[in-house]
């Protein structure tokens, strides 16, 4: 026990040395100011792609109307539903003309 008393009576002297590195500043961040402009550019790009697809489809129907329209005024606007209707009407007219000029009628074709 005497050893324990001697150990406890001895003062333990020590010094703690802490080495710290220099504080390095962090790189500047771009911030959050880019969220809304980025979303606006993405929305604009999506609208442009949709508009381009719409115009390409309309131009296809307009070209088909010009091919089918031998005379008279036909709708050549940019309303896709009206263009589809006009193409369907002109194609139906061409089919009727082909049956009349070739002498083929629906009843005779079904009967033979």
Phi, psi and omega per residue, in radians:
X1 nan -0.465 -3.127
X2 -1.119 -0.547 3.120
X3 -1.170 -0.692 3.126
X4 -1.134 -0.669 3.115
X5 -1.151 -0.656 -3.140
X6 -1.191 -0.688 -3.141
X7 -1.170 -0.720 -3.121
X8 -1.243 -0.494 -3.131
X9 -1.394 -0.400 3.136
X10 -1.267 2.284 3.096
X11 -1.435 2.292 3.101
X12 -1.621 1.927 3.120
X13 -1.817 2.172 3.065
X14 -2.592 2.761 3.090
X15 -2.194 2.442 -3.111
X16 -1.817 2.119 3.122
X17 -1.886 2.153 3.140
X18 -1.929 2.143 3.096
X19 -1.764 2.173 3.117
X20 -2.012 2.424 3.057
X21 -1.350 2.814 3.047
X22 -1.150 2.529 3.100
X23 -1.351 2.174 3.133
X24 -1.683 2.225 3.142
X25 -1.205 2.522 3.124
X26 -1.361 2.717 3.097
X27 -1.187 2.577 -3.131
X28 -1.213 2.349 3.125
X29 -1.572 2.692 -3.136
X30 -1.229 -0.243 -3.135
X31 1.457 -3.027 -3.121
X32 -1.863 0.318 -3.128
X33 -1.309 -0.118 -3.090
X34 -1.639 -0.041 -3.078
X35 -1.141 -0.975 -3.050
X36 -1.203 -0.724 3.050
X37 -1.095 -0.640 3.112
X38 -1.130 -0.778 3.098
X39 -1.111 -0.662 3.124
X40 -1.134 -0.740 3.119
X41 -1.148 -0.702 3.108
X42 -1.126 -0.741 3.124
X43 -1.121 -0.729 3.110
X44 -1.100 -0.706 3.113
X45 -1.123 -0.725 3.129
X46 -1.126 -0.750 3.122
X47 -1.103 -0.718 3.128
X48 -1.115 -0.699 3.123
X49 -1.150 -0.765 3.119
X50 -1.104 -0.735 3.116
X51 -1.107 -0.717 3.120
X52 -1.104 -0.747 3.107
X53 -1.085 -0.753 3.138
X54 -1.081 -0.807 -3.119
X55 -1.159 -0.628 3.100
X56 -1.140 -0.751 3.115
X57 -1.127 -0.751 3.123
X58 -1.093 -0.735 -3.121
X59 -1.148 -0.568 3.059
X60 -1.112 -0.770 3.098
X61 -1.176 -0.668 3.118
X62 -1.115 -0.697 3.103
X63 -1.117 -0.723 3.118
X64 -1.123 -0.660 3.106
X65 -1.125 -0.743 3.116
X66 -1.112 -0.602 3.108
X67 -1.199 -0.697 -3.070
X68 -1.457 -0.450 -3.018
X69 -1.433 1.821 3.120
X70 -1.521 -0.434 3.139
X71 -2.888 2.771 3.132
X72 1.550 2.935 -3.118
X73 -1.619 2.306 3.078
X74 -2.140 2.724 -3.118
X75 -1.205 2.171 3.101
X76 -2.217 0.563 3.127
X77 -1.349 -2.733 -3.091
X78 -2.081 0.283 3.067
X79 -1.494 2.015 -3.028
X80 -1.094 -0.701 -3.120
X81 -1.161 -0.700 3.102
X82 -1.185 -0.636 3.098
X83 -1.119 -0.719 3.100
X84 -1.092 -0.762 3.125
X85 -1.092 -0.744 -3.130
X86 -1.115 -0.730 3.109
X87 -1.103 -0.751 3.135
X88 -1.100 -0.733 3.132
X89 -1.140 -0.787 -3.134
X90 -1.145 -0.654 3.097
X91 -1.169 -0.657 3.099
X92 -1.134 -0.697 3.099
X93 -1.112 -0.732 3.141
X94 -1.141 -0.648 3.105
X95 -1.135 -0.768 3.116
X96 -1.085 -0.733 3.121
X97 -1.107 -0.672 3.126
X98 -1.149 -0.681 3.099
X99 -1.164 -0.680 -3.131
X100 -1.221 -0.736 -3.093
X101 -1.298 -0.524 -3.133
X102 -1.558 -0.083 3.111
X103 1.292 0.350 3.137
X104 -1.833 2.287 3.064
X105 -2.094 2.866 -3.043
X106 -1.126 -0.728 -3.099
X107 -1.153 -0.711 -3.127
X108 -1.213 -0.607 3.140
X109 -1.210 -0.604 3.128
X110 -1.328 -0.562 -3.089
X111 -1.291 -0.472 -3.073
X112 -1.560 nan nan
